[in-house]
Amino acid sequence: MASRKILVIDDSRVIRRCVKDMLPEGQFEIIEAQDGQEGWNLIQSVEPNLIMLDFFLPKMSGWDVYLQIQKQEELKAIPLVLMSGRKEEVTDKIKEPFLDFAFVEKPFDQKQLIEGIKDAMQKAKKFAVAKPAAKATPAVEAVSTDPEGMAAEIKQLKATIAKMQQEMTQMKKQFNQVVQIIKQKLK
């Protein structure tokens, strides 16, 4: 079982599935929540290593979840990727530049997702360093703090991205083949 937990809080099953499919298989435990209240409960109970939070959610909005996270120093140390298809509504509440979290605009591709995760991990470091004895320090232990470790981690991520890009290219070809077959059947 993967030791790194990623909590994906989104009311869209498609988005939750896309995130799961875009990440390297077997390296992460993906935990899903379909509304803000369920997500907030899971944040407190499963101690995720990364939170992916939709801004517009039923029961408890992503904005409210974000505010709750900001109230607790140990939760601020968990890398946060905020997601939305309506960036202008996010910036109405939280002004840019986003200093405490990464923002990924929907729809996103694998490269944008990986870049968002890297950005979130980098931004969360300031909270882990500021509170080294805090409970949340283990939540970011997957992030190496020494330069050699970071270089190795970046190299591994680049290799993973290259592999995923190859897989995506293959999937696109297969998709195009399916589309061609469907078009021929419809003629």
One Martini backbone bead per residue (centre of mass of N, CA, C, O) as a GRO file, in nm:
protein
  187
    1MET     BB    1   0.097   0.035   0.020
    2ALA     BB    2   0.073   0.355   0.006
    3SER     BB    3   0.206   0.631   0.196
    4ARG     BB    4   0.072   0.843   0.012
    5LYS     BB    5  -0.184   1.083   0.064
    6ILE     BB    6  -0.461   1.171  -0.149
    7LEU     BB    7  -0.697   1.430  -0.133
    8VAL     BB    8  -1.004   1.433  -0.320
    9ILE     BB    9  -1.213   1.728  -0.353
   10ASP     BB   10  -1.500   1.642  -0.550
   11ASP     BB   11  -1.815   1.635  -0.718
   12SER     BB   12  -1.652   1.505  -0.952
   13ARG     BB   13  -1.588   1.198  -1.072
   14VAL     BB   14  -1.410   1.270  -1.312
   15ILE     BB   15  -1.191   1.425  -1.161
   16ARG     BB   16  -1.113   1.208  -0.961
   17ARG     BB   17  -1.029   1.006  -1.185
   18CYS     BB   18  -0.818   1.175  -1.331
   19VAL     BB   19  -0.623   1.204  -1.100
   20LYS     BB   20  -0.577   0.904  -1.061
   21ASP     BB   21  -0.477   0.850  -1.364
   22MET     BB   22  -0.230   1.073  -1.358
   23LEU     BB   23  -0.102   0.904  -1.147
   24PRO     BB   24   0.111   0.699  -1.022
   25GLU     BB   25   0.095   0.378  -0.983
   26GLY     BB   26   0.127   0.286  -0.634
   27GLN     BB   27   0.230   0.573  -0.491
   28PHE     BB   28  -0.077   0.625  -0.411
   29GLU     BB   29  -0.337   0.721  -0.197
   30ILE     BB   30  -0.667   0.758  -0.292
   31ILE     BB   31  -0.889   0.998  -0.161
   32GLU     BB   32  -1.244   1.048  -0.155
   33ALA     BB   33  -1.456   1.344  -0.202
   34GLN     BB   34  -1.793   1.490  -0.279
   35ASP     BB   35  -1.765   1.699  -0.035
   36GLY     BB   36  -1.679   1.928   0.201
   37GLN     BB   37  -1.753   1.774   0.460
   38GLU     BB   38  -1.612   1.510   0.394
   39GLY     BB   39  -1.335   1.639   0.350
   40TRP     BB   40  -1.296   1.765   0.631
   41ASN     BB   41  -1.311   1.497   0.785
   42LEU     BB   42  -1.065   1.367   0.636
   43ILE     BB   43  -0.847   1.567   0.710
   44GLN     BB   44  -0.869   1.492   1.022
   45SER     BB   45  -0.838   1.159   0.992
   46VAL     BB   46  -0.602   1.083   0.751
   47GLU     BB   47  -0.361   1.258   0.699
   48PRO     BB   48  -0.270   1.405   0.447
   49ASN     BB   49  -0.013   1.491   0.199
   50LEU     BB   50  -0.255   1.588   0.005
   51ILE     BB   51  -0.467   1.852  -0.130
   52MET     BB   52  -0.760   1.844  -0.341
   53LEU     BB   53  -0.958   2.144  -0.408
   54ASP     BB   54  -1.260   2.241  -0.463
   55PHE     BB   55  -1.432   2.546  -0.461
   56PHE     BB   56  -1.711   2.404  -0.560
   57LEU     BB   57  -1.936   2.283  -0.310
   58PRO     BB   58  -2.121   2.086  -0.135
   59LYS     BB   59  -2.231   2.166   0.205
   60MET     BB   60  -1.911   2.262   0.171
   61SER     BB   61  -1.711   2.476   0.070
   62GLY     BB   62  -1.395   2.532  -0.038
   63TRP     BB   63  -1.368   2.798   0.111
   64ASP     BB   64  -1.436   2.683   0.395
   65VAL     BB   65  -1.213   2.476   0.402
   66TYR     BB   66  -0.981   2.674   0.369
   67LEU     BB   67  -1.039   2.837   0.628
   68GLN     BB   68  -0.994   2.597   0.821
   69ILE     BB   69  -0.703   2.541   0.745
   70GLN     BB   70  -0.592   2.835   0.821
   71LYS     BB   71  -0.650   2.794   1.142
   72GLN     BB   72  -0.430   2.548   1.113
   73GLU     BB   73  -0.103   2.495   1.117
   74GLU     BB   74  -0.086   2.183   1.053
   75LEU     BB   75  -0.260   2.214   0.784
   76LYS     BB   76  -0.077   2.423   0.626
   77ALA     BB   77   0.152   2.189   0.574
   78ILE     BB   78  -0.038   2.093   0.361
   79PRO     BB   79  -0.057   2.042   0.054
   80LEU     BB   80  -0.235   2.268  -0.182
   81VAL     BB   81  -0.489   2.216  -0.437
   82LEU     BB   82  -0.665   2.435  -0.622
   83MET     BB   83  -0.986   2.398  -0.791
   84SER     BB   84  -1.107   2.551  -1.108
   85GLY     BB   85  -1.319   2.688  -1.375
   86ARG     BB   86  -1.341   2.979  -1.191
   87LYS     BB   87  -1.108   3.196  -1.126
   88GLU     BB   88  -1.258   3.468  -1.077
   89GLU     BB   89  -1.404   3.361  -0.815
   90VAL     BB   90  -1.150   3.310  -0.655
   91THR     BB   91  -1.023   3.607  -0.682
   92ASP     BB   92  -1.251   3.740  -0.513
   93LYS     BB   93  -1.136   3.597  -0.238
   94ILE     BB   94  -0.840   3.537  -0.365
   95LYS     BB   95  -0.557   3.684  -0.416
   96GLU     BB   96  -0.314   3.752  -0.623
   97PRO     BB   97  -0.088   3.569  -0.535
   98PHE     BB   98  -0.059   3.239  -0.451
   99LEU     BB   99   0.104   3.149  -0.143
  100ASP     BB  100  -0.041   2.871   0.002
  101PHE     BB  101  -0.112   2.766  -0.296
  102ALA     BB  102  -0.226   2.589  -0.560
  103PHE     BB  103  -0.340   2.642  -0.902
  104VAL     BB  104  -0.600   2.468  -1.095
  105GLU     BB  105  -0.740   2.470  -1.402
  106LYS     BB  106  -1.029   2.386  -1.539
  107PRO     BB  107  -0.917   2.194  -1.737
  108PHE     BB  108  -0.666   1.940  -1.695
  109ASP     BB  109  -0.354   1.811  -1.720
  110GLN     BB  110  -0.090   1.633  -1.625
  111LYS     BB  111   0.117   1.861  -1.620
  112GLN     BB  112  -0.052   2.058  -1.447
  113LEU     BB  113  -0.079   1.873  -1.206
  114ILE     BB  114   0.220   1.832  -1.138
  115GLU     BB  115   0.287   2.134  -1.108
  116GLY     BB  116   0.085   2.183  -0.878
  117ILE     BB  117   0.211   1.988  -0.677
  118LYS     BB  118   0.490   2.114  -0.665
  119ASP     BB  119   0.394   2.394  -0.574
  120ALA     BB  120   0.255   2.303  -0.312
  121MET     BB  121   0.507   2.180  -0.180
  122GLN     BB  122   0.671   2.439  -0.176
  123LYS     BB  123   0.467   2.619  -0.011
  124ALA     BB  124   0.452   2.423   0.247
  125LYS     BB  125   0.742   2.446   0.361
  126LYS     BB  126   0.714   2.711   0.531
  127PHE     BB  127   0.542   2.565   0.752
  128ALA     BB  128   0.736   2.334   0.834
  129VAL     BB  129   0.977   2.518   0.911
  130ALA     BB  130   0.826   2.703   1.118
  131LYS     BB  131   0.704   2.403   1.238
  132PRO     BB  132   0.892   2.137   1.325
  133ALA     BB  133   0.697   2.022   1.578
  134ALA     BB  134   0.467   1.971   1.423
  135LYS     BB  135   0.234   1.739   1.334
  136ALA     BB  136   0.264   1.793   1.003
  137THR     BB  137   0.551   1.711   0.917
  138PRO     BB  138   0.491   1.419   0.801
  139ALA     BB  139   0.313   1.523   0.559
  140VAL     BB  140   0.609   1.629   0.414
  141GLU     BB  141   0.828   1.391   0.396
  142ALA     BB  142   0.830   1.353   0.076
  143VAL     BB  143   0.996   1.609   0.103
  144SER     BB  144   1.290   1.713   0.021
  145THR     BB  145   1.559   1.923   0.176
  146ASP     BB  146   1.787   1.833   0.008
  147PRO     BB  147   1.941   1.889  -0.288
  148GLU     BB  148   1.990   1.593  -0.375
  149GLY     BB  149   1.703   1.492  -0.318
  150MET     BB  150   1.561   1.690  -0.507
  151ALA     BB  151   1.702   1.603  -0.766
  152ALA     BB  152   1.603   1.311  -0.756
  153GLU     BB  153   1.302   1.380  -0.749
  154ILE     BB  154   1.295   1.534  -1.016
  155LYS     BB  155   1.399   1.306  -1.193
  156GLN     BB  156   1.166   1.113  -1.127
  157LEU     BB  157   0.938   1.299  -1.225
  158LYS     BB  158   1.035   1.323  -1.516
  159ALA     BB  159   1.016   1.023  -1.580
  160THR     BB  160   0.716   1.000  -1.518
  161ILE     BB  161   0.620   1.209  -1.723
  162ALA     BB  162   0.732   1.070  -1.973
  163LYS     BB  163   0.568   0.813  -1.940
  164MET     BB  164   0.289   0.950  -1.941
  165GLN     BB  165   0.315   1.078  -2.222
  166GLN     BB  166   0.331   0.813  -2.372
  167GLU     BB  167   0.060   0.705  -2.276
  168MET     BB  168  -0.108   0.939  -2.390
  169THR     BB  169  -0.032   0.898  -2.684
  170GLN     BB  170  -0.148   0.614  -2.701
  171MET     BB  171  -0.437   0.690  -2.617
  172LYS     BB  172  -0.491   0.883  -2.851
  173LYS     BB  173  -0.462   0.675  -3.073
  174GLN     BB  174  -0.686   0.490  -2.972
  175PHE     BB  175  -0.909   0.699  -2.981
  176ASN     BB  176  -0.889   0.761  -3.284
  177GLN     BB  177  -0.959   0.476  -3.371
  178VAL     BB  178  -1.239   0.468  -3.246
  179VAL     BB  179  -1.352   0.707  -3.401
  180GLN     BB  180  -1.313   0.584  -3.682
  181ILE     BB  181  -1.495   0.340  -3.637
  182ILE     BB  182  -1.752   0.499  -3.574
  183LYS     BB  183  -1.764   0.654  -3.841
  184GLN     BB  184  -1.789   0.401  -4.019
  185LYS     BB  185  -2.056   0.294  -3.886
  186LEU     BB  186  -2.225   0.565  -3.958
  187LYS     BB  187  -2.215   0.543  -4.286
   0.00000   0.00000   0.00000
